[in-house]
Amino acid sequence: MERRRNHNQSRLRTRRWSTRKIADACVRALADERFRFAYEIAIAAHIHPTYLSKIFHGEHVPTDPVALRIATALGVDPDELVEDEGE
């Protein structure tokens, strides 16, 4: 089982996370009133609000574990947060 987990982790590392798509997903979550404030998204994703802000503004690209936690907090498929070809 450990081998499979490592295989999945290495497969995830090939993803290029789109900060624009993460920001869009956060805005949608706020607009849908699932969250009142952006810091609530950060708390739900177990990251510092400043770090989420830097991702939101394109200053940082999240690591795989952080991107997965953000996707989970937002209730979206992680594949929705991956850059498209040529992006």
PDB file of N, CA, C and O in Angstrom:
ATOM      1  N   MET A   1       0.821  -1.186   0.000  1.00  0.00           N
ATOM      2  CA  MET A   1       0.000   0.000   0.000  1.00  0.00           C
ATOM      3  C   MET A   1       0.872   1.261   0.000  1.00  0.00           C
ATOM      4  O   MET A   1       0.535   2.253  -0.645  1.00  0.00           O
ATOM      5  N   GLU A   2       1.967   1.215   0.709  1.00  0.00           N
ATOM      6  CA  GLU A   2       2.879   2.361   0.745  1.00  0.00           C
ATOM      7  C   GLU A   2       3.393   2.692  -0.646  1.00  0.00           C
ATOM      8  O   GLU A   2       3.529   3.865  -0.993  1.00  0.00           O
ATOM      9  N   ARG A   3       3.676   1.682  -1.436  1.00  0.00           N
ATOM     10  CA  ARG A   3       4.186   1.902  -2.794  1.00  0.00           C
ATOM     11  C   ARG A   3       3.159   2.662  -3.639  1.00  0.00           C
ATOM     12  O   ARG A   3       3.514   3.577  -4.382  1.00  0.00           O
ATOM     13  N   ARG A   4       1.902   2.282  -3.521  1.00  0.00           N
ATOM     14  CA  ARG A   4       0.857   2.942  -4.308  1.00  0.00           C
ATOM     15  C   ARG A   4       0.722   4.408  -3.909  1.00  0.00           C
ATOM     16  O   ARG A   4       0.564   5.279  -4.764  1.00  0.00           O
ATOM     17  N   ARG A   5       0.785   4.673  -2.617  1.00  0.00           N
ATOM     18  CA  ARG A   5       0.677   6.046  -2.140  1.00  0.00           C
ATOM     19  C   ARG A   5       1.810   6.901  -2.707  1.00  0.00           C
ATOM     20  O   ARG A   5       1.577   8.026  -3.149  1.00  0.00           O
ATOM     21  N   ASN A   6       3.018   6.379  -2.695  1.00  0.00           N
ATOM     22  CA  ASN A   6       4.145   7.111  -3.249  1.00  0.00           C
ATOM     23  C   ASN A   6       3.968   7.330  -4.746  1.00  0.00           C
ATOM     24  O   ASN A   6       4.327   8.387  -5.265  1.00  0.00           O
ATOM     25  N   HIS A   7       3.416   6.337  -5.445  1.00  0.00           N
ATOM     26  CA  HIS A   7       3.174   6.481  -6.878  1.00  0.00           C
ATOM     27  C   HIS A   7       2.183   7.614  -7.126  1.00  0.00           C
ATOM     28  O   HIS A   7       2.389   8.430  -8.024  1.00  0.00           O
ATOM     29  N   ASN A   8       1.097   7.671  -6.329  1.00  0.00           N
ATOM     30  CA  ASN A   8       0.107   8.725  -6.491  1.00  0.00           C
ATOM     31  C   ASN A   8       0.705  10.089  -6.184  1.00  0.00           C
ATOM     32  O   ASN A   8       0.406  11.066  -6.872  1.00  0.00           O
ATOM     33  N   GLN A   9       1.546  10.168  -5.161  1.00  0.00           N
ATOM     34  CA  GLN A   9       2.175  11.437  -4.823  1.00  0.00           C
ATOM     35  C   GLN A   9       3.082  11.897  -5.956  1.00  0.00           C
ATOM     36  O   GLN A   9       3.091  13.081  -6.290  1.00  0.00           O
ATOM     37  N   SER A  10       3.845  10.986  -6.553  1.00  0.00           N
ATOM     38  CA  SER A  10       4.731  11.405  -7.638  1.00  0.00           C
ATOM     39  C   SER A  10       3.922  11.811  -8.868  1.00  0.00           C
ATOM     40  O   SER A  10       4.340  12.692  -9.620  1.00  0.00           O
ATOM     41  N   ARG A  11       2.770  11.177  -9.080  1.00  0.00           N
ATOM     42  CA  ARG A  11       1.915  11.555 -10.196  1.00  0.00           C
ATOM     43  C   ARG A  11       1.367  12.966  -9.975  1.00  0.00           C
ATOM     44  O   ARG A  11       1.261  13.739 -10.927  1.00  0.00           O
ATOM     45  N   LEU A  12       1.022  13.307  -8.743  1.00  0.00           N
ATOM     46  CA  LEU A  12       0.503  14.627  -8.450  1.00  0.00           C
ATOM     47  C   LEU A  12       1.559  15.705  -8.657  1.00  0.00           C
ATOM     48  O   LEU A  12       1.225  16.831  -9.025  1.00  0.00           O
ATOM     49  N   ARG A  13       2.802  15.384  -8.431  1.00  0.00           N
ATOM     50  CA  ARG A  13       3.860  16.374  -8.571  1.00  0.00           C
ATOM     51  C   ARG A  13       4.036  16.845 -10.013  1.00  0.00           C
ATOM     52  O   ARG A  13       4.674  17.869 -10.257  1.00  0.00           O
ATOM     53  N   THR A  14       3.481  16.112 -10.955  1.00  0.00           N
ATOM     54  CA  THR A  14       3.608  16.522 -12.349  1.00  0.00           C
ATOM     55  C   THR A  14       2.580  17.590 -12.705  1.00  0.00           C
ATOM     56  O   THR A  14       2.644  18.164 -13.792  1.00  0.00           O
ATOM     57  N   ARG A  15       1.639  17.864 -11.812  1.00  0.00           N
ATOM     58  CA  ARG A  15       0.618  18.868 -12.072  1.00  0.00           C
ATOM     59  C   ARG A  15       1.201  20.271 -11.937  1.00  0.00           C
ATOM     60  O   ARG A  15       2.071  20.521 -11.102  1.00  0.00           O
ATOM     61  N   ARG A  16       0.716  21.160 -12.754  1.00  0.00           N
ATOM     62  CA  ARG A  16       1.082  22.572 -12.639  1.00  0.00           C
ATOM     63  C   ARG A  16      -0.176  23.295 -12.183  1.00  0.00           C
ATOM     64  O   ARG A  16      -1.135  23.430 -12.943  1.00  0.00           O
ATOM     65  N   TRP A  17      -0.167  23.755 -10.950  1.00  0.00           N
ATOM     66  CA  TRP A  17      -1.341  24.375 -10.363  1.00  0.00           C
ATOM     67  C   TRP A  17      -1.535  25.776 -10.926  1.00  0.00           C
ATOM     68  O   TRP A  17      -0.574  26.534 -11.061  1.00  0.00           O
ATOM     69  N   SER A  18      -2.750  26.113 -11.246  1.00  0.00           N
ATOM     70  CA  SER A  18      -3.087  27.420 -11.789  1.00  0.00           C
ATOM     71  C   SER A  18      -3.552  28.334 -10.663  1.00  0.00           C
ATOM     72  O   SER A  18      -4.615  28.117 -10.080  1.00  0.00           O
ATOM     73  N   THR A  19      -2.753  29.358 -10.357  1.00  0.00           N
ATOM     74  CA  THR A  19      -3.151  30.287  -9.305  1.00  0.00           C
ATOM     75  C   THR A  19      -4.423  31.036  -9.712  1.00  0.00           C
ATOM     76  O   THR A  19      -5.231  31.393  -8.855  1.00  0.00           O
ATOM     77  N   ARG A  20      -4.603  31.273 -11.005  1.00  0.00           N
ATOM     78  CA  ARG A  20      -5.818  31.939 -11.478  1.00  0.00           C
ATOM     79  C   ARG A  20      -7.046  31.088 -11.190  1.00  0.00           C
ATOM     80  O   ARG A  20      -8.067  31.599 -10.729  1.00  0.00           O
ATOM     81  N   LYS A  21      -6.948  29.787 -11.461  1.00  0.00           N
ATOM     82  CA  LYS A  21      -8.092  28.901 -11.225  1.00  0.00           C
ATOM     83  C   LYS A  21      -8.369  28.758  -9.735  1.00  0.00           C
ATOM     84  O   LYS A  21      -9.526  28.654  -9.328  1.00  0.00           O
ATOM     85  N   ILE A  22      -7.326  28.751  -8.924  1.00  0.00           N
ATOM     86  CA  ILE A  22      -7.525  28.688  -7.475  1.00  0.00           C
ATOM     87  C   ILE A  22      -8.233  29.958  -7.007  1.00  0.00           C
ATOM     88  O   ILE A  22      -9.175  29.895  -6.216  1.00  0.00           O
ATOM     89  N   ALA A  23      -7.775  31.110  -7.499  1.00  0.00           N
ATOM     90  CA  ALA A  23      -8.417  32.376  -7.140  1.00  0.00           C
ATOM     91  C   ALA A  23      -9.871  32.384  -7.592  1.00  0.00           C
ATOM     92  O   ALA A  23     -10.748  32.806  -6.839  1.00  0.00           O
ATOM     93  N   ASP A  24     -10.134  31.927  -8.801  1.00  0.00           N
ATOM     94  CA  ASP A  24     -11.513  31.872  -9.311  1.00  0.00           C
ATOM     95  C   ASP A  24     -12.389  30.975  -8.437  1.00  0.00           C
ATOM     96  O   ASP A  24     -13.537  31.312  -8.146  1.00  0.00           O
ATOM     97  N   ALA A  25     -11.842  29.832  -8.022  1.00  0.00           N
ATOM     98  CA  ALA A  25     -12.609  28.910  -7.172  1.00  0.00           C
ATOM     99  C   ALA A  25     -12.891  29.547  -5.812  1.00  0.00           C
ATOM    100  O   ALA A  25     -13.969  29.355  -5.249  1.00  0.00           O
ATOM    101  N   CYS A  26     -11.932  30.300  -5.286  1.00  0.00           N
ATOM    102  CA  CYS A  26     -12.141  30.994  -4.011  1.00  0.00           C
ATOM    103  C   CYS A  26     -13.227  32.055  -4.152  1.00  0.00           C
ATOM    104  O   CYS A  26     -14.095  32.173  -3.286  1.00  0.00           O
ATOM    105  N   VAL A  27     -13.185  32.818  -5.223  1.00  0.00           N
ATOM    106  CA  VAL A  27     -14.190  33.856  -5.451  1.00  0.00           C
ATOM    107  C   VAL A  27     -15.575  33.227  -5.593  1.00  0.00           C
ATOM    108  O   VAL A  27     -16.552  33.746  -5.053  1.00  0.00           O
ATOM    109  N   ARG A  28     -15.662  32.109  -6.318  1.00  0.00           N
ATOM    110  CA  ARG A  28     -16.956  31.421  -6.459  1.00  0.00           C
ATOM    111  C   ARG A  28     -17.476  30.958  -5.102  1.00  0.00           C
ATOM    112  O   ARG A  28     -18.669  31.071  -4.820  1.00  0.00           O
ATOM    113  N   ALA A  29     -16.572  30.429  -4.253  1.00  0.00           N
ATOM    114  CA  ALA A  29     -16.987  29.962  -2.926  1.00  0.00           C
ATOM    115  C   ALA A  29     -17.487  31.131  -2.073  1.00  0.00           C
ATOM    116  O   ALA A  29     -18.443  30.990  -1.311  1.00  0.00           O
ATOM    117  N   LEU A  30     -16.834  32.278  -2.211  1.00  0.00           N
ATOM    118  CA  LEU A  30     -17.288  33.463  -1.472  1.00  0.00           C
ATOM    119  C   LEU A  30     -18.619  33.967  -2.023  1.00  0.00           C
ATOM    120  O   LEU A  30     -19.506  34.344  -1.258  1.00  0.00           O
ATOM    121  N   ALA A  31     -18.758  33.974  -3.341  1.00  0.00           N
ATOM    122  CA  ALA A  31     -19.992  34.445  -3.969  1.00  0.00           C
ATOM    123  C   ALA A  31     -21.170  33.525  -3.641  1.00  0.00           C
ATOM    124  O   ALA A  31     -22.297  33.989  -3.464  1.00  0.00           O
ATOM    125  N   ASP A  32     -20.902  32.225  -3.562  1.00  0.00           N
ATOM    126  CA  ASP A  32     -21.947  31.254  -3.219  1.00  0.00           C
ATOM    127  C   ASP A  32     -22.256  31.255  -1.728  1.00  0.00           C
ATOM    128  O   ASP A  32     -23.136  30.529  -1.264  1.00  0.00           O
ATOM    129  N   GLU A  33     -21.526  32.075  -0.989  1.00  0.00           N
ATOM    130  CA  GLU A  33     -21.686  32.224   0.457  1.00  0.00           C
ATOM    131  C   GLU A  33     -21.375  30.954   1.231  1.00  0.00           C
ATOM    132  O   GLU A  33     -21.883  30.748   2.333  1.00  0.00           O
ATOM    133  N   ARG A  34     -20.527  30.091   0.640  1.00  0.00           N
ATOM    134  CA  ARG A  34     -20.040  28.944   1.416  1.00  0.00           C
ATOM    135  C   ARG A  34     -19.080  29.430   2.486  1.00  0.00           C
ATOM    136  O   ARG A  34     -18.946  28.818   3.546  1.00  0.00           O
ATOM    137  N   PHE A  35     -18.409  30.547   2.193  1.00  0.00           N
ATOM    138  CA  PHE A  35     -17.511  31.201   3.139  1.00  0.00           C
ATOM    139  C   PHE A  35     -17.837  32.688   3.115  1.00  0.00           C
ATOM    140  O   PHE A  35     -18.193  33.231   2.069  1.00  0.00           O
ATOM    141  N   ARG A  36     -17.716  33.352   4.271  1.00  0.00           N
ATOM    142  CA  ARG A  36     -17.951  34.797   4.306  1.00  0.00           C
ATOM    143  C   ARG A  36     -16.682  35.565   3.994  1.00  0.00           C
ATOM    144  O   ARG A  36     -16.728  36.622   3.365  1.00  0.00           O
ATOM    145  N   PHE A  37     -15.547  35.036   4.430  1.00  0.00           N
ATOM    146  CA  PHE A  37     -14.273  35.730   4.271  1.00  0.00           C
ATOM    147  C   PHE A  37     -13.226  34.771   3.732  1.00  0.00           C
ATOM    148  O   PHE A  37     -13.299  33.562   3.954  1.00  0.00           O
ATOM    149  N   ALA A  38     -12.248  35.326   3.019  1.00  0.00           N
ATOM    150  CA  ALA A  38     -11.188  34.494   2.450  1.00  0.00           C
ATOM    151  C   ALA A  38     -10.386  33.786   3.537  1.00  0.00           C
ATOM    152  O   ALA A  38      -9.922  32.664   3.330  1.00  0.00           O
ATOM    153  N   TYR A  39     -10.216  34.432   4.700  1.00  0.00           N
ATOM    154  CA  TYR A  39      -9.436  33.770   5.746  1.00  0.00           C
ATOM    155  C   TYR A  39     -10.104  32.492   6.220  1.00  0.00           C
ATOM    156  O   TYR A  39      -9.425  31.591   6.713  1.00  0.00           O
ATOM    157  N   GLU A  40     -11.432  32.392   6.079  1.00  0.00           N
ATOM    158  CA  GLU A  40     -12.124  31.149   6.446  1.00  0.00           C
ATOM    159  C   GLU A  40     -11.725  30.015   5.513  1.00  0.00           C
ATOM    160  O   GLU A  40     -11.632  28.863   5.937  1.00  0.00           O
ATOM    161  N   ILE A  41     -11.488  30.336   4.245  1.00  0.00           N
ATOM    162  CA  ILE A  41     -11.011  29.323   3.295  1.00  0.00           C
ATOM    163  C   ILE A  41      -9.631  28.849   3.727  1.00  0.00           C
ATOM    164  O   ILE A  41      -9.354  27.650   3.731  1.00  0.00           O
ATOM    165  N   ALA A  42      -8.765  29.794   4.092  1.00  0.00           N
ATOM    166  CA  ALA A  42      -7.413  29.443   4.540  1.00  0.00           C
ATOM    167  C   ALA A  42      -7.465  28.542   5.771  1.00  0.00           C
ATOM    168  O   ALA A  42      -6.744  27.548   5.848  1.00  0.00           O
ATOM    169  N   ILE A  43      -8.309  28.887   6.722  1.00  0.00           N
ATOM    170  CA  ILE A  43      -8.434  28.083   7.939  1.00  0.00           C
ATOM    171  C   ILE A  43      -8.938  26.687   7.594  1.00  0.00           C
ATOM    172  O   ILE A  43      -8.433  25.698   8.125  1.00  0.00           O
ATOM    173  N   ALA A  44      -9.925  26.600   6.713  1.00  0.00           N
ATOM    174  CA  ALA A  44     -10.462  25.298   6.304  1.00  0.00           C
ATOM    175  C   ALA A  44      -9.411  24.456   5.581  1.00  0.00           C
ATOM    176  O   ALA A  44      -9.430  23.227   5.658  1.00  0.00           O
ATOM    177  N   ALA A  45      -8.488  25.131   4.872  1.00  0.00           N
ATOM    178  CA  ALA A  45      -7.428  24.430   4.135  1.00  0.00           C
ATOM    179  C   ALA A  45      -6.173  24.224   4.984  1.00  0.00           C
ATOM    180  O   ALA A  45      -5.184  23.664   4.509  1.00  0.00           O
ATOM    181  N   HIS A  46      -6.215  24.672   6.228  1.00  0.00           N
ATOM    182  CA  HIS A  46      -5.079  24.530   7.154  1.00  0.00           C
ATOM    183  C   HIS A  46      -3.822  25.223   6.624  1.00  0.00           C
ATOM    184  O   HIS A  46      -2.720  24.680   6.698  1.00  0.00           O
ATOM    185  N   ILE A  47      -4.007  26.427   6.089  1.00  0.00           N
ATOM    186  CA  ILE A  47      -2.871  27.237   5.659  1.00  0.00           C
ATOM    187  C   ILE A  47      -3.036  28.643   6.227  1.00  0.00           C
ATOM    188  O   ILE A  47      -4.130  29.031   6.639  1.00  0.00           O
ATOM    189  N   HIS A  48      -1.954  29.395   6.246  1.00  0.00           N
ATOM    190  CA  HIS A  48      -2.004  30.753   6.767  1.00  0.00           C
ATOM    191  C   HIS A  48      -2.741  31.648   5.759  1.00  0.00           C
ATOM    192  O   HIS A  48      -2.541  31.513   4.552  1.00  0.00           O
ATOM    193  N   PRO A  49      -3.578  32.547   6.244  1.00  0.00           N
ATOM    194  CA  PRO A  49      -4.303  33.440   5.327  1.00  0.00           C
ATOM    195  C   PRO A  49      -3.385  34.248   4.398  1.00  0.00           C
ATOM    196  O   PRO A  49      -3.745  34.518   3.252  1.00  0.00           O
ATOM    197  N   THR A  50      -2.220  34.627   4.885  1.00  0.00           N
ATOM    198  CA  THR A  50      -1.281  35.369   4.044  1.00  0.00           C
ATOM    199  C   THR A  50      -0.794  34.512   2.888  1.00  0.00           C
ATOM    200  O   THR A  50      -0.617  35.005   1.774  1.00  0.00           O
ATOM    201  N   TYR A  51      -0.575  33.225   3.152  1.00  0.00           N
ATOM    202  CA  TYR A  51      -0.129  32.312   2.094  1.00  0.00           C
ATOM    203  C   TYR A  51      -1.219  32.161   1.033  1.00  0.00           C
ATOM    204  O   TYR A  51      -0.930  32.154  -0.163  1.00  0.00           O
ATOM    205  N   LEU A  52      -2.476  32.039   1.476  1.00  0.00           N
ATOM    206  CA  LEU A  52      -3.583  31.958   0.516  1.00  0.00           C
ATOM    207  C   LEU A  52      -3.657  33.244  -0.303  1.00  0.00           C
ATOM    208  O   LEU A  52      -3.895  33.198  -1.510  1.00  0.00           O
ATOM    209  N   SER A  53      -3.458  34.372   0.337  1.00  0.00           N
ATOM    210  CA  SER A  53      -3.483  35.644  -0.374  1.00  0.00           C
ATOM    211  C   SER A  53      -2.399  35.703  -1.446  1.00  0.00           C
ATOM    212  O   SER A  53      -2.633  36.201  -2.547  1.00  0.00           O
ATOM    213  N   LYS A  54      -1.215  35.194  -1.123  1.00  0.00           N
ATOM    214  CA  LYS A  54      -0.122  35.196  -2.105  1.00  0.00           C
ATOM    215  C   LYS A  54      -0.424  34.262  -3.271  1.00  0.00           C
ATOM    216  O   LYS A  54      -0.068  34.556  -4.412  1.00  0.00           O
ATOM    217  N   ILE A  55      -1.078  33.141  -2.990  1.00  0.00           N
ATOM    218  CA  ILE A  55      -1.510  32.241  -4.069  1.00  0.00           C
ATOM    219  C   ILE A  55      -2.571  32.951  -4.907  1.00  0.00           C
ATOM    220  O   ILE A  55      -2.530  32.938  -6.137  1.00  0.00           O
ATOM    221  N   PHE A  56      -3.513  33.565  -4.214  1.00  0.00           N
ATOM    222  CA  PHE A  56      -4.624  34.266  -4.858  1.00  0.00           C
ATOM    223  C   PHE A  56      -4.118  35.347  -5.816  1.00  0.00           C
ATOM    224  O   PHE A  56      -4.686  35.543  -6.891  1.00  0.00           O
ATOM    225  N   HIS A  57      -3.060  36.040  -5.429  1.00  0.00           N
ATOM    226  CA  HIS A  57      -2.516  37.126  -6.245  1.00  0.00           C
ATOM    227  C   HIS A  57      -1.415  36.673  -7.196  1.00  0.00           C
ATOM    228  O   HIS A  57      -0.782  37.501  -7.852  1.00  0.00           O
ATOM    229  N   GLY A  58      -1.183  35.371  -7.274  1.00  0.00           N
ATOM    230  CA  GLY A  58      -0.210  34.841  -8.218  1.00  0.00           C
ATOM    231  C   GLY A  58       1.237  35.004  -7.799  1.00  0.00           C
ATOM    232  O   GLY A  58       2.137  34.842  -8.624  1.00  0.00           O
ATOM    233  N   GLU A  59       1.482  35.321  -6.536  1.00  0.00           N
ATOM    234  CA  GLU A  59       2.847  35.488  -6.042  1.00  0.00           C
ATOM    235  C   GLU A  59       3.499  34.157  -5.689  1.00  0.00           C
ATOM    236  O   GLU A  59       4.725  34.047  -5.700  1.00  0.00           O
ATOM    237  N   HIS A  60       2.693  33.149  -5.376  1.00  0.00           N
ATOM    238  CA  HIS A  60       3.192  31.811  -5.044  1.00  0.00           C
ATOM    239  C   HIS A  60       2.343  30.772  -5.754  1.00  0.00           C
ATOM    240  O   HIS A  60       1.130  30.931  -5.897  1.00  0.00           O
ATOM    241  N   VAL A  61       2.994  29.709  -6.196  1.00  0.00           N
ATOM    242  CA  VAL A  61       2.287  28.535  -6.715  1.00  0.00           C
ATOM    243  C   VAL A  61       2.286  27.525  -5.582  1.00  0.00           C
ATOM    244  O   VAL A  61       3.350  27.206  -5.050  1.00  0.00           O
ATOM    245  N   PRO A  62       1.122  27.011  -5.195  1.00  0.00           N
ATOM    246  CA  PRO A  62       1.076  26.106  -4.043  1.00  0.00           C
ATOM    247  C   PRO A  62       1.742  24.768  -4.333  1.00  0.00           C
ATOM    248  O   PRO A  62       1.819  24.317  -5.476  1.00  0.00           O
ATOM    249  N   THR A  63       2.217  24.155  -3.266  1.00  0.00           N
ATOM    250  CA  THR A  63       2.723  22.788  -3.374  1.00  0.00           C
ATOM    251  C   THR A  63       1.527  21.866  -3.575  1.00  0.00           C
ATOM    252  O   THR A  63       0.381  22.269  -3.377  1.00  0.00           O
ATOM    253  N   ASP A  64       1.800  20.636  -3.967  1.00  0.00           N
ATOM    254  CA  ASP A  64       0.711  19.677  -4.180  1.00  0.00           C
ATOM    255  C   ASP A  64      -0.157  19.491  -2.934  1.00  0.00           C
ATOM    256  O   ASP A  64      -1.382  19.561  -3.038  1.00  0.00           O
ATOM    257  N   PRO A  65       0.441  19.254  -1.755  1.00  0.00           N
ATOM    258  CA  PRO A  65      -0.421  19.055  -0.583  1.00  0.00           C
ATOM    259  C   PRO A  65      -1.292  20.274  -0.281  1.00  0.00           C
ATOM    260  O   PRO A  65      -2.454  20.123   0.094  1.00  0.00           O
ATOM    261  N   VAL A  66      -0.747  21.468  -0.439  1.00  0.00           N
ATOM    262  CA  VAL A  66      -1.528  22.679  -0.170  1.00  0.00           C
ATOM    263  C   VAL A  66      -2.651  22.827  -1.186  1.00  0.00           C
ATOM    264  O   VAL A  66      -3.783  23.135  -0.814  1.00  0.00           O
ATOM    265  N   ALA A  67      -2.354  22.612  -2.457  1.00  0.00           N
ATOM    266  CA  ALA A  67      -3.385  22.712  -3.493  1.00  0.00           C
ATOM    267  C   ALA A  67      -4.501  21.700  -3.242  1.00  0.00           C
ATOM    268  O   ALA A  67      -5.676  22.005  -3.442  1.00  0.00           O
ATOM    269  N   LEU A  68      -4.139  20.516  -2.812  1.00  0.00           N
ATOM    270  CA  LEU A  68      -5.153  19.497  -2.521  1.00  0.00           C
ATOM    271  C   LEU A  68      -6.006  19.896  -1.323  1.00  0.00           C
ATOM    272  O   LEU A  68      -7.212  19.651  -1.314  1.00  0.00           O
ATOM    273  N   ARG A  69      -5.389  20.511  -0.308  1.00  0.00           N
ATOM    274  CA  ARG A  69      -6.158  20.970   0.853  1.00  0.00           C
ATOM    275  C   ARG A  69      -7.092  22.117   0.469  1.00  0.00           C
ATOM    276  O   ARG A  69      -8.217  22.192   0.963  1.00  0.00           O
ATOM    277  N   ILE A  70      -6.633  23.004  -0.404  1.00  0.00           N
ATOM    278  CA  ILE A  70      -7.492  24.091  -0.868  1.00  0.00           C
ATOM    279  C   ILE A  70      -8.673  23.521  -1.645  1.00  0.00           C
ATOM    280  O   ILE A  70      -9.813  23.936  -1.438  1.00  0.00           O
ATOM    281  N   ALA A  71      -8.406  22.580  -2.529  1.00  0.00           N
ATOM    282  CA  ALA A  71      -9.488  21.953  -3.305  1.00  0.00           C
ATOM    283  C   ALA A  71     -10.498  21.281  -2.385  1.00  0.00           C
ATOM    284  O   ALA A  71     -11.706  21.396  -2.590  1.00  0.00           O
ATOM    285  N   THR A  72     -10.004  20.583  -1.380  1.00  0.00           N
ATOM    286  CA  THR A  72     -10.894  19.918  -0.428  1.00  0.00           C
ATOM    287  C   THR A  72     -11.732  20.944   0.332  1.00  0.00           C
ATOM    288  O   THR A  72     -12.937  20.758   0.501  1.00  0.00           O
ATOM    289  N   ALA A  73     -11.101  22.024   0.791  1.00  0.00           N
ATOM    290  CA  ALA A  73     -11.825  23.058   1.537  1.00  0.00           C
ATOM    291  C   ALA A  73     -12.905  23.702   0.670  1.00  0.00           C
ATOM    292  O   ALA A  73     -13.987  24.028   1.157  1.00  0.00           O
ATOM    293  N   LEU A  74     -12.608  23.883  -0.611  1.00  0.00           N
ATOM    294  CA  LEU A  74     -13.566  24.511  -1.527  1.00  0.00           C
ATOM    295  C   LEU A  74     -14.599  23.534  -2.059  1.00  0.00           C
ATOM    296  O   LEU A  74     -15.610  23.941  -2.631  1.00  0.00           O
ATOM    297  N   GLY A  75     -14.344  22.235  -1.868  1.00  0.00           N
ATOM    298  CA  GLY A  75     -15.269  21.223  -2.366  1.00  0.00           C
ATOM    299  C   GLY A  75     -15.220  21.068  -3.870  1.00  0.00           C
ATOM    300  O   GLY A  75     -16.232  20.782  -4.510  1.00  0.00           O
ATOM    301  N   VAL A  76     -14.013  21.262  -4.443  1.00  0.00           N
ATOM    302  CA  VAL A  76     -13.864  21.117  -5.894  1.00  0.00           C
ATOM    303  C   VAL A  76     -12.893  19.986  -6.202  1.00  0.00           C
ATOM    304  O   VAL A  76     -12.075  19.604  -5.365  1.00  0.00           O
ATOM    305  N   ASP A  77     -12.997  19.468  -7.397  1.00  0.00           N
ATOM    306  CA  ASP A  77     -12.075  18.445  -7.871  1.00  0.00           C
ATOM    307  C   ASP A  77     -10.712  19.106  -8.090  1.00  0.00           C
ATOM    308  O   ASP A  77     -10.645  20.144  -8.748  1.00  0.00           O
ATOM    309  N   PRO A  78      -9.625  18.539  -7.560  1.00  0.00           N
ATOM    310  CA  PRO A  78      -8.305  19.136  -7.757  1.00  0.00           C
ATOM    311  C   PRO A  78      -7.958  19.360  -9.228  1.00  0.00           C
ATOM    312  O   PRO A  78      -7.215  20.286  -9.553  1.00  0.00           O
ATOM    313  N   ASP A  79      -8.489  18.521 -10.119  1.00  0.00           N
ATOM    314  CA  ASP A  79      -8.208  18.688 -11.546  1.00  0.00           C
ATOM    315  C   ASP A  79      -8.713  20.027 -12.080  1.00  0.00           C
ATOM    316  O   ASP A  79      -8.205  20.526 -13.084  1.00  0.00           O
ATOM    317  N   GLU A  80      -9.719  20.613 -11.407  1.00  0.00           N
ATOM    318  CA  GLU A  80     -10.229  21.919 -11.828  1.00  0.00           C
ATOM    319  C   GLU A  80      -9.224  23.039 -11.566  1.00  0.00           C
ATOM    320  O   GLU A  80      -9.360  24.135 -12.110  1.00  0.00           O
ATOM    321  N   LEU A  81      -8.217  22.769 -10.735  1.00  0.00           N
ATOM    322  CA  LEU A  81      -7.250  23.796 -10.358  1.00  0.00           C
ATOM    323  C   LEU A  81      -5.922  23.654 -11.074  1.00  0.00           C
ATOM    324  O   LEU A  81      -4.958  24.345 -10.744  1.00  0.00           O
ATOM    325  N   VAL A  82      -5.866  22.758 -12.057  1.00  0.00           N
ATOM    326  CA  VAL A  82      -4.632  22.518 -12.817  1.00  0.00           C
ATOM    327  C   VAL A  82      -4.644  23.381 -14.064  1.00  0.00           C
ATOM    328  O   VAL A  82      -5.689  23.574 -14.685  1.00  0.00           O
ATOM    329  N   GLU A  83      -3.478  23.900 -14.430  1.00  0.00           N
ATOM    330  CA  GLU A  83      -3.379  24.720 -15.631  1.00  0.00           C
ATOM    331  C   GLU A  83      -3.753  23.913 -16.865  1.00  0.00           C
ATOM    332  O   GLU A  83      -3.477  22.716 -16.949  1.00  0.00           O
ATOM    333  N   ASP A  84      -4.379  24.581 -17.812  1.00  0.00           N
ATOM    334  CA  ASP A  84      -4.682  23.974 -19.092  1.00  0.00           C
ATOM    335  C   ASP A  84      -3.421  23.952 -19.933  1.00  0.00           C
ATOM    336  O   ASP A  84      -2.463  24.668 -19.643  1.00  0.00           O
ATOM    337  N   GLU A  85      -3.419  23.136 -20.969  1.00  0.00           N
ATOM    338  CA  GLU A  85      -2.288  23.114 -21.904  1.00  0.00           C
ATOM    339  C   GLU A  85      -2.089  24.503 -22.472  1.00  0.00           C
ATOM    340  O   GLU A  85      -3.048  25.148 -22.898  1.00  0.00           O
ATOM    341  N   GLY A  86      -0.854  24.967 -22.481  1.00  0.00           N
ATOM    342  CA  GLY A  86      -0.525  26.245 -23.092  1.00  0.00           C
ATOM    343  C   GLY A  86      -0.863  27.458 -22.238  1.00  0.00           C
ATOM    344  O   GLY A  86      -0.768  28.592 -22.709  1.00  0.00           O
ATOM    345  N   GLU A  87      -1.253  27.237 -21.002  1.00  0.00           N
ATOM    346  CA  GLU A  87      -1.625  28.348 -20.130  1.00  0.00           C
ATOM    347  C   GLU A  87      -0.392  28.989 -19.551  1.00  0.00           C
ATOM    348  O   GLU A  87      -0.495  29.948 -18.787  1.00  0.00           O
TER     349      GLU A  87
END
